[in-house]
Amino acid sequence: MHDTLLIGWTTVDSEAVAQRLASGLVATRLAACVQIDASVQSVYRWEGAVQSASEWRLMVKFSAARSAELLAYIEAQHPYDVPEWVVVRAEQVAPAYLKWALGESE
């Protein structure tokens, strides 16, 4: 499992927060790469009411070996009470990219 690349997503309420989280994840080698999507519109239920908000989505690429540490970082650094953190396994990855990504996040 330690040779597995995972991709995780979270959203935040501003570009500045997205940049801070992304930079922290890469600087600490918890992630090899974080891509920040421009503002997306999220619709969700919160505290009994349907809400809508502009958010910035982060796509985080990281080694499965760092999964628990990365979750702890997200929970500690994320501004939301209940941060979104959804992870999937990358089923097919170019060998050179996999080698690079795992090397940068282990």
C-alpha atoms as a printed R data frame, in Angstrom:
    type eleno elety resid chain resno       x      y       z
1   ATOM     1    CA   MET     A     1   0.000  0.000   0.000
2   ATOM     2    CA   HIS     A     2   2.975  2.312   0.521
3   ATOM     3    CA   ASP     A     3   3.529  2.435  -3.230
4   ATOM     4    CA   THR     A     4  -0.009  3.728  -3.762
5   ATOM     5    CA   LEU     A     5  -0.909  7.244  -4.847
6   ATOM     6    CA   LEU     A     6  -4.044  8.710  -3.300
7   ATOM     7    CA   ILE     A     7  -5.995 11.793  -4.351
8   ATOM     8    CA   GLY     A     8  -7.903 13.792  -1.763
9   ATOM     9    CA   TRP     A     9 -10.272 16.727  -2.076
10  ATOM    10    CA   THR     A    10 -11.243 19.489   0.261
11  ATOM    11    CA   THR     A    11 -12.813 22.919  -0.141
12  ATOM    12    CA   VAL     A    12 -12.157 26.202   1.656
13  ATOM    13    CA   ASP     A    13 -13.780 29.617   1.708
14  ATOM    14    CA   SER     A    14 -11.042 31.734   0.114
15  ATOM    15    CA   GLU     A    15  -8.157 31.610  -2.310
16  ATOM    16    CA   ALA     A    16  -5.764 32.779   0.420
17  ATOM    17    CA   VAL     A    17  -6.725 29.847   2.663
18  ATOM    18    CA   ALA     A    18  -6.395 27.470  -0.286
19  ATOM    19    CA   GLN     A    19  -2.890 28.786  -1.000
20  ATOM    20    CA   ARG     A    20  -1.908 28.486   2.670
21  ATOM    21    CA   LEU     A    21  -3.128 24.895   2.958
22  ATOM    22    CA   ALA     A    22  -1.570 23.869  -0.357
23  ATOM    23    CA   SER     A    23   1.790 25.424   0.473
24  ATOM    24    CA   GLY     A    24   1.824 23.834   3.919
25  ATOM    25    CA   LEU     A    25   1.001 20.383   2.577
26  ATOM    26    CA   VAL     A    26   3.768 20.505  -0.026
27  ATOM    27    CA   ALA     A    27   6.337 22.171   2.278
28  ATOM    28    CA   THR     A    28   5.858 19.444   4.898
29  ATOM    29    CA   ARG     A    29   6.040 16.750   2.188
30  ATOM    30    CA   LEU     A    30   2.591 15.483   3.124
31  ATOM    31    CA   ALA     A    31   1.610 16.024  -0.513
32  ATOM    32    CA   ALA     A    32   3.554 15.934  -3.753
33  ATOM    33    CA   CYS     A    33   1.223 18.339  -5.527
34  ATOM    34    CA   VAL     A    34  -1.897 20.333  -4.711
35  ATOM    35    CA   GLN     A    35  -4.024 21.828  -7.447
36  ATOM    36    CA   ILE     A    36  -6.369 24.682  -6.596
37  ATOM    37    CA   ASP     A    37  -9.501 25.089  -8.677
38  ATOM    38    CA   ALA     A    38 -10.933 28.560  -9.167
39  ATOM    39    CA   SER     A    39 -14.086 29.326  -7.282
40  ATOM    40    CA   VAL     A    40 -16.693 26.564  -7.410
41  ATOM    41    CA   GLN     A    41 -20.255 26.819  -6.164
42  ATOM    42    CA   SER     A    42 -21.143 24.353  -3.400
43  ATOM    43    CA   VAL     A    43 -24.704 23.564  -2.347
44  ATOM    44    CA   TYR     A    44 -25.118 21.637   0.903
45  ATOM    45    CA   ARG     A    45 -27.227 21.282   4.028
46  ATOM    46    CA   TRP     A    46 -25.785 22.847   7.187
47  ATOM    47    CA   GLU     A    47 -27.518 23.375  10.527
48  ATOM    48    CA   GLY     A    48 -30.874 22.356   9.086
49  ATOM    49    CA   ALA     A    49 -30.902 24.668   6.070
50  ATOM    50    CA   VAL     A    50 -29.783 24.439   2.461
51  ATOM    51    CA   GLN     A    51 -26.734 26.643   1.958
52  ATOM    52    CA   SER     A    52 -24.832 27.827  -1.103
53  ATOM    53    CA   ALA     A    53 -21.305 29.207  -1.072
54  ATOM    54    CA   SER     A    54 -18.362 29.960  -3.314
55  ATOM    55    CA   GLU     A    55 -15.417 27.763  -2.357
56  ATOM    56    CA   TRP     A    56 -11.955 26.894  -3.645
57  ATOM    57    CA   ARG     A    57 -11.365 23.188  -4.224
58  ATOM    58    CA   LEU     A    58  -7.999 21.590  -3.521
59  ATOM    59    CA   MET     A    59  -7.004 18.325  -5.198
60  ATOM    60    CA   VAL     A    60  -4.206 16.784  -3.144
61  ATOM    61    CA   LYS     A    61  -1.928 14.028  -4.499
62  ATOM    62    CA   PHE     A    62  -0.061 12.053  -1.852
63  ATOM    63    CA   SER     A    63   1.404  8.726  -0.801
64  ATOM    64    CA   ALA     A    64  -0.880  6.316   1.035
65  ATOM    65    CA   ALA     A    65   1.939  6.043   3.581
66  ATOM    66    CA   ARG     A    66   1.168  9.624   4.716
67  ATOM    67    CA   SER     A    67  -2.624  9.295   4.787
68  ATOM    68    CA   ALA     A    68  -3.121  9.459   8.569
69  ATOM    69    CA   GLU     A    69  -0.692 12.371   8.949
70  ATOM    70    CA   LEU     A    70  -2.348 14.245   6.117
71  ATOM    71    CA   LEU     A    71  -5.807 13.826   7.640
72  ATOM    72    CA   ALA     A    72  -4.494 15.109  10.986
73  ATOM    73    CA   TYR     A    73  -2.988 18.135   9.209
74  ATOM    74    CA   ILE     A    74  -6.265 18.892   7.408
75  ATOM    75    CA   GLU     A    75  -8.238 18.609  10.648
76  ATOM    76    CA   ALA     A    76  -5.803 20.890  12.499
77  ATOM    77    CA   GLN     A    77  -5.287 23.532   9.794
78  ATOM    78    CA   HIS     A    78  -8.657 23.673   8.045
79  ATOM    79    CA   PRO     A    79 -10.888 26.620   8.984
80  ATOM    80    CA   TYR     A    80 -14.183 24.677   8.853
81  ATOM    81    CA   ASP     A    81 -15.744 22.906  11.841
82  ATOM    82    CA   VAL     A    82 -16.348 19.866   9.616
83  ATOM    83    CA   PRO     A    83 -13.850 19.944   6.754
84  ATOM    84    CA   GLU     A    84 -14.568 17.943   3.642
85  ATOM    85    CA   TRP     A    85 -11.885 15.292   3.129
86  ATOM    86    CA   VAL     A    86 -12.657 12.683   0.481
87  ATOM    87    CA   VAL     A    87  -9.934 10.335  -0.776
88  ATOM    88    CA   VAL     A    88  -9.746  7.911  -3.695
89  ATOM    89    CA   ARG     A    89  -7.002  5.605  -4.874
90  ATOM    90    CA   ALA     A    90  -5.389  6.417  -8.215
91  ATOM    91    CA   GLU     A    91  -6.044  3.265 -10.234
92  ATOM    92    CA   GLN     A    92  -3.641  3.972 -13.085
93  ATOM    93    CA   VAL     A    93  -0.667  6.312 -12.854
94  ATOM    94    CA   ALA     A    94   2.171  6.856 -15.311
95  ATOM    95    CA   PRO     A    95   5.214  5.121 -13.779
96  ATOM    96    CA   ALA     A    96   7.452  8.203 -13.918
97  ATOM    97    CA   TYR     A    97   4.772 10.383 -12.294
98  ATOM    98    CA   LEU     A    98   4.125  7.778  -9.591
99  ATOM    99    CA   LYS     A    99   7.829  7.579  -8.771
100 ATOM   100    CA   TRP     A   100   8.058 11.371  -8.563
101 ATOM   101    CA   ALA     A   101   4.881 11.815  -6.492
102 ATOM   102    CA   LEU     A   102   5.766  9.101  -3.996
103 ATOM   103    CA   GLY     A   103   9.294 10.436  -3.680
104 ATOM   104    CA   GLU     A   104   8.028 13.936  -2.946
105 ATOM   105    CA   SER     A   105   5.466 12.872  -0.337
106 ATOM   106    CA   GLU     A   106   7.335 10.294   1.731
